[in-house]
Amino acid sequence: MLLGAKYSSPGITISIGDLNVDPNHVHLVRVMTNHGERRLWAAATLREEAVSRVLEAIPKGWSARLLDDCLKPRQGVVLTMVRGEVRELAR
């Protein structure tokens, strides 16, 4: 990515200046599929935005619930996430 460049993906736009994520802003969201399967997602967003950002990324009909826990700064997933990103954690 070039300095000053922006990267866009559905629902996500970041610039070079946004690459550092505050580890206190990586929240855990429990997702329930329409078949009752539970999945865990991480959201590098403000706490109040975490569920809505995950809901934008998952199929219609699935549900999402914010968990009380945040990821710790040294946990690997935090080191590679950018602000605004949501991702499913390994099953």
Secondary structure, DSSP 8 states (H G I E B T S, - for coil): --TT-EEEETTEEEEGGG----GGGEEEEEEE-TTS-EEEEEEES-GGGHHHHHHHHS-TT-EEEEEEEE--TTSHHHHH--TT-EEE---
